[in-house]
Amino acid sequence: MPKLKTLWRKLTGYSLFFPLTCLAIVLIINLIKTPTFFHISINNGVLYGFIIDILNRSSELIILAVGMTLVVAGSGGTDISVGAVSAVAGAVTIFSLVGSMSSDIYRIPYGLAILLGLLGGMACGAFNGFLVAKLRIQPMVATLILFTAGRGIAQVITQGFILYVRKEQFKYLGNFIPGIPVPTPIFVAILVVAVTLLVLKKTALGLYIQTVGINAKSARLVGLNATLIIFLVYTFSGLCAGIAGMIITSRVYSIDANNAGLNMELDAILAVAIGGNSLGGGKFSLAGSIIGAITIQALTTSLYAMKVTADQLPVYKAIVVIFIVMLQSAELKRMLHSMLNKHSIRKAGRKVA
Amino acid sequence: MNKEKEVLLTMRNIDKRFPGVTALSKVDFTLRAGEIHALMGENGAGKSTLIKVLTGVEEADGGEIHMQGIEHPIQNRSPQEAQANGISTVYQEINLCPNLSVAENIFIGREPKKFGRVDWKTINRKAKEILDRFQIHIDVTKPLENYSVAIQQMVAIARAVDISSRVLILDEPTSSLDEQEVEKLFNVMRNLKEQGIGIIFVTHFLEQVYKVSDRITVLRNGTLVGEFETNKLPRVQLVAKMIGKEFDDLSMIKNKVDLSKNQEKAGVILEAEQLGRTGAIKPFDLKIRKGEVVGLSGLLGSGRSEMSRVIYGAERADTGVLKWKGKKLVVNVPMDAMKAGITYLPENRMTEGIIADLSVRENIIIALQAKHGILHLMSRKEQEEFTDRYIDLLQIKTPDRDVPISQLSGGNQQKVILARWLLTNPEFMILDEPTRGIDVGTKAEIQKLVLSLAEKGKSIIFISSEIEEMLRVCSRMIILRDGSKVGELDEDRLTQEEIMKAIAGGGYHA
């Protein structure tokens, strides 16, 4: 019994325990409800199946969550503009490719257009970073500006049209590259995660971000430039939003300023939270956020698989999210603990009596 | 002057612990009816904790509170309960609603009702009556924000007294008032005293204490120093009680490093010319030699911390120049000072020192890492070697190097911060209250460490509220008062008496 207890404590002490449990629960329910859930097949030379679909669809979310994790860790705030910023980046890329008319001819090289789109995302992020780090505006308020104005900017770029790129090659990024059975977005997500992890491992950036997020005053006194670090994490979040924007637009080979990346900022924040990261900043786990992102997408996909309609989806999602977040609430744990304690004290009291 | 009045409130053996710190230990406090009782002590002495325990903001870990006329010990679990027991508080920041009328503010939450509706007539009439009693004649239907801070404070007091109060706590009430307003407040206080209300007056202004209070209770390091009648306690002695003259096992430390010989020869390492910052520290001159331990001495708010912060760049100086080894040194941010070889251990360990969730290892290496730059991450092995070396050297008690620093005791946290700076191999260290709130043993260790560092040729600015400690480690002392440097005491004049006289300054009761 005591052995089990220590094992349990060890397990629950492991920081990824709860995120992984949440994901496992979602997957197990799926397996029961939809026996073919883990089935993977090859059709037309590409992989098909719920699992592949979840990984594919969660790619953008993973990328956004990576940026969001660093924003949360470094500034104790959230970047709610990422959805709109990905629309801006998408608009920049597609506009520079085809101009203000849908077309099948590129005006400039594809690579250059992608670069411009990413720069657009980074510029938006830098703007947020300037507001938060330099002008000390609350992150929620600062990023609210682009949250609302971002789609307007995208509209201005596209001049109100939904612009299409009618070229097969443009679809590769968001779908499949001919001859490769795995969806391209998965590769992009892996690349973003890998590069980020590499930078965090090889430089002191991770330590700096945590230090600033935990105690900006101490950080300054040990010689760190807290302003610069906060600026950088927002800029990076903008870059991530840009990359996500590239995938989103490529999936539908068009830019719809009103709908590209809609509500994704909320899922990204949720992914960070489900990943066991404190939204108050400080210590973070990138792996947790990634698991969180996959969990959210798994939830969405499986609800669809259970024939829940799109308009009812948020209700079910909300119920599950409440459950997941409660599982991780320290306050709830304390309440349960003290309830148990009281119970045992009462028991002991009775024994004495 | 006042004969023994009846006791209104007694607090006995109050204990309060926070993680890593003992805030109060067996503190007694007695308040009599119709007296103004000043509660004094330096920062961290436990004044505000005692008040919080009394008003139910914090729960005590031990001890009893008795209120006259109530049979059982009272237990205040919230400010509301305290109020029900007759204890009201007016805080430094007035917590009323500025956009409501004066009358509304007085009666908010307990509005007189007539036929189930708020009876505005009565509210306004009564509010006027109440304020008239305080000699305040204003339009009570106007919003509170129309009036000065002083009036707002009076309104807060009027409200507090009207609600219930037999005990009124005024927490730093005068800090935002001008002299006339203070005088007015004192009249109100004397008036209330006549009515038999007991007033606890928390302040750090010595003169005001002597002007208005009947008794003084002094706390230091969370313990009771004593209760005194104001007119029998000279000012210098009060200062002595506040900053303490503990004699502990430290007296065995040899008094000072014998620097007199090589000091003549040793060059000036740091020099300040008219360095200052508006609103924090008036322009000052300063010369510090190699291997010297210089104390900055003065009461809280005298500018002793501000002086060191300006040197380190924690606050940017707006006048004067700093010279490092004879050359001009521009310090805009702490990193500029760090690069020169200056380090700073801040006064407030919790808010400016530790990085709570990070491990002991990360807390130790962070400053050196910052100096190396973001691209040159120290290898894990290197980090661990450094950490282990300092855990060993300073005998930091920690389960292992990777537990969060917040799990360590206060003294060990402080050692970690010291290790952080020692690791950067500084030539000049600023230590602001390095021994505050830590146990006597560790205190002695830190003092020894300071002396041995000086022997190795490092220069140190040492700040402490405890004069004893300053005498033990400093070879020279700079005296500050009211935000400016007022003098220096050389080695041969370093005695407790001289220092206290210099700190307390002129004025009556001296």
Interface residues (C-beta under 8 A of the other chain):
Chain A: K202 T203 A204 L205 L207 Y208 Q210 T211 I214 N215 K217 S218 A219 R220 L221 V222 G223 L224 N225 G282 K283
Chain B: Y312 A314 V333 P334 M335 M338 Y344 P346 T351 E352 G353 I354 I355 A356 D357 L358 E362 I366 A367 Q369 A370 K371 H372 G373 I374 L375 H376 L377 M378 R420
